[in-house]
Amino acid sequence: LKDIIYKSNVCIVKSKTSKFSTITDRLEEKNLIVYNDTELNYYGINRNKIVTKYQKYIDDNKAYYGGEEDGFFGFCEKALTKDEIIKVVEEIIECLKK
């Protein structure tokens, strides 16, 4: 995987495919964001902070989450534009710092 960057203890992967499991199965990160041009998923600790921040999207069926506190959160495909996805990556990193 050569499209990995680390920012504030978050591993960020820009995927060329929508099959994120092929990426997540190979990485053992405490905080992982995997995204492409149409969707984004977060896997890791403090998931509830992210769920709280994006509750409106969940209520509107544009996002989902699962697992325990160390679970996952994601936006449904095409719920966000490409530019919004880039913005949300940064927002999640900031949210996890608090």
Phi and psi in degrees as GROMACS dihedral restraints (atoms count N, CA, C in turn):
[ dihedral_restraints ]
;  ai    aj    ak    al  type     phi  dphi    fc
    3     4     5     6     1  -105.8    20    10
    4     5     6     7     1    -5.4    20    10
    6     7     8     9     1   -98.7    20    10
    7     8     9    10     1    42.2    20    10
    9    10    11    12     1  -108.2    20    10
   10    11    12    13     1   134.1    20    10
   12    13    14    15     1  -130.6    20    10
   13    14    15    16     1   155.7    20    10
   15    16    17    18     1  -117.5    20    10
   16    17    18    19     1   133.3    20    10
   18    19    20    21     1  -143.4    20    10
   19    20    21    22     1   119.0    20    10
   21    22    23    24     1    50.5    20    10
   22    23    24    25     1    50.2    20    10
   24    25    26    27     1    64.5    20    10
   25    26    27    28     1    21.1    20    10
   27    28    29    30     1  -116.5    20    10
   28    29    30    31     1   128.1    20    10
   30    31    32    33     1   -87.2    20    10
   31    32    33    34     1   127.1    20    10
   33    34    35    36     1  -121.8    20    10
   34    35    36    37     1   127.1    20    10
   36    37    38    39     1  -125.8    20    10
   37    38    39    40     1   122.4    20    10
   39    40    41    42     1   -90.2    20    10
   40    41    42    43     1   115.4    20    10
   42    43    44    45     1   -92.8    20    10
   43    44    45    46     1   146.4    20    10
   45    46    47    48     1   -92.1    20    10
   46    47    48    49     1    -4.4    20    10
   48    49    50    51     1  -132.6    20    10
   49    50    51    52     1   164.8    20    10
   51    52    53    54     1   -89.5    20    10
   52    53    54    55     1    -2.0    20    10
   54    55    56    57     1   -87.2    20    10
   55    56    57    58     1    77.9    20    10
   57    58    59    60     1   -67.3    20    10
   58    59    60    61     1   -23.9    20    10
   60    61    62    63     1   -62.6    20    10
   61    62    63    64     1   -29.1    20    10
   63    64    65    66     1   -65.9    20    10
   64    65    66    67     1   -24.9    20    10
   66    67    68    69     1   -86.5    20    10
   67    68    69    70     1   -50.2    20    10
   69    70    71    72     1   -64.4    20    10
   70    71    72    73     1   -30.4    20    10
   72    73    74    75     1   -67.1    20    10
   73    74    75    76     1   -22.8    20    10
   75    76    77    78     1   -96.2    20    10
   76    77    78    79     1   -10.8    20    10
   78    79    80    81     1  -115.7    20    10
   79    80    81    82     1   140.5    20    10
   81    82    83    84     1  -119.4    20    10
   82    83    84    85     1    79.8    20    10
   84    85    86    87     1  -114.1    20    10
   85    86    87    88     1   146.1    20    10
   87    88    89    90     1   -75.6    20    10
   88    89    90    91     1   -29.3    20    10
   90    91    92    93     1  -135.9    20    10
   91    92    93    94     1   114.3    20    10
   93    94    95    96     1  -134.5    20    10
   94    95    96    97     1   127.9    20    10
   96    97    98    99     1  -114.4    20    10
   97    98    99   100     1   126.2    20    10
   99   100   101   102     1  -122.1    20    10
  100   101   102   103     1   130.4    20    10
  102   103   104   105     1  -147.2    20    10
  103   104   105   106     1   163.4    20    10
  105   106   107   108     1  -138.1    20    10
  106   107   108   109     1  -160.8    20    10
  108   109   110   111     1   -75.1    20    10
  109   110   111   112     1   -11.3    20    10
  111   112   113   114     1  -125.6    20    10
  112   113   114   115     1    -9.3    20    10
  114   115   116   117     1  -154.2    20    10
  115   116   117   118     1   164.4    20    10
  117   118   119   120     1  -146.9    20    10
  118   119   120   121     1   139.8    20    10
  120   121   122   123     1  -133.6    20    10
  121   122   123   124     1   144.4    20    10
  123   124   125   126     1  -117.8    20    10
  124   125   126   127     1   136.9    20    10
  126   127   128   129     1  -129.1    20    10
  127   128   129   130     1   127.0    20    10
  129   130   131   132     1   149.4    20    10
  130   131   132   133     1  -162.7    20    10
  132   133   134   135     1   -78.5    20    10
  133   134   135   136     1   159.6    20    10
  135   136   137   138     1    60.9    20    10
  136   137   138   139     1    30.8    20    10
  138   139   140   141     1   -57.3    20    10
  139   140   141   142     1   -33.4    20    10
  141   142   143   144     1   -62.2    20    10
  142   143   144   145     1   -31.4    20    10
  144   145   146   147     1   -60.3    20    10
  145   146   147   148     1   -41.5    20    10
  147   148   149   150     1   -72.3    20    10
  148   149   150   151     1   -41.0    20    10
  150   151   152   153     1   -58.6    20    10
  151   152   153   154     1   -45.4    20    10
  153   154   155   156     1   -60.9    20    10
  154   155   156   157     1   -44.3    20    10
  156   157   158   159     1   -63.2    20    10
  157   158   159   160     1   -36.9    20    10
  159   160   161   162     1  -111.3    20    10
  160   161   162   163     1    28.2    20    10
  162   163   164   165     1   -57.2    20    10
  163   164   165   166     1   -36.4    20    10
  165   166   167   168     1   -58.8    20    10
  166   167   168   169     1   -40.9    20    10
  168   169   170   171     1   -65.3    20    10
  169   170   171   172     1   -37.3    20    10
  171   172   173   174     1   -65.2    20    10
  172   173   174   175     1   -46.2    20    10
  174   175   176   177     1   -60.2    20    10
  175   176   177   178     1   -32.4    20    10
  177   178   179   180     1   -89.6    20    10
  178   179   180   181     1     9.7    20    10
  180   181   182   183     1    58.5    20    10
  181   182   183   184     1    33.7    20    10
  183   184   185   186     1  -108.3    20    10
  184   185   186   187     1    -3.3    20    10
  186   187   188   189     1  -148.1    20    10
  187   188   189   190     1   163.7    20    10
  189   190   191   192     1  -149.0    20    10
  190   191   192   193     1   165.0    20    10
  192   193   194   195     1  -155.5    20    10
  193   194   195   196     1   166.1    20    10
  195   196   197   198     1  -168.9    20    10
  196   197   198   199     1   178.9    20    10
  198   199   200   201     1    80.3    20    10
  199   200   201   202     1  -171.4    20    10
  201   202   203   204     1   -85.5    20    10
  202   203   204   205     1  -160.8    20    10
  204   205   206   207     1   -55.3    20    10
  205   206   207   208     1   -34.4    20    10
  207   208   209   210     1   -94.9    20    10
  208   209   210   211     1    68.1    20    10
  210   211   212   213     1  -118.6    20    10
  211   212   213   214     1  -139.6    20    10
  213   214   215   216     1  -138.8    20    10
  214   215   216   217     1   157.4    20    10
  216   217   218   219     1  -143.9    20    10
  217   218   219   220     1   141.1    20    10
  219   220   221   222     1  -153.3    20    10
  220   221   222   223     1   157.8    20    10
  222   223   224   225     1   -98.1    20    10
  223   224   225   226     1   138.2    20    10
  225   226   227   228     1   -62.2    20    10
  226   227   228   229     1   153.5    20    10
  228   229   230   231     1   -57.5    20    10
  229   230   231   232     1   131.2    20    10
  231   232   233   234     1    67.7    20    10
  232   233   234   235     1    15.8    20    10
  234   235   236   237     1   -72.7    20    10
  235   236   237   238     1   -25.6    20    10
  237   238   239   240     1  -126.6    20    10
  238   239   240   241     1   154.0    20    10
  240   241   242   243     1   -78.8    20    10
  241   242   243   244     1   169.3    20    10
  243   244   245   246     1   -57.1    20    10
  244   245   246   247     1   -44.6    20    10
  246   247   248   249     1   -66.7    20    10
  247   248   249   250     1   -38.1    20    10
  249   250   251   252     1   -65.3    20    10
  250   251   252   253     1   -36.9    20    10
  252   253   254   255     1   -61.7    20    10
  253   254   255   256     1   -44.8    20    10
  255   256   257   258     1   -60.4    20    10
  256   257   258   259     1   -41.6    20    10
  258   259   260   261     1   -64.1    20    10
  259   260   261   262     1   -42.9    20    10
  261   262   263   264     1   -65.3    20    10
  262   263   264   265     1   -35.9    20    10
  264   265   266   267     1   -54.3    20    10
  265   266   267   268     1   -48.3    20    10
  267   268   269   270     1   -67.2    20    10
  268   269   270   271     1   -38.1    20    10
  270   271   272   273     1   -64.0    20    10
  271   272   273   274     1   -40.7    20    10
  273   274   275   276     1   -64.4    20    10
  274   275   276   277     1   -42.8    20    10
  276   277   278   279     1   -59.3    20    10
  277   278   279   280     1   -44.9    20    10
  279   280   281   282     1   -64.6    20    10
  280   281   282   283     1   -41.7    20    10
  282   283   284   285     1   -60.1    20    10
  283   284   285   286     1   -39.2    20    10
  285   286   287   288     1   -72.7    20    10
  286   287   288   289     1   -20.9    20    10
  288   289   290   291     1   -71.6    20    10
  289   290   291   292     1   -25.6    20    10
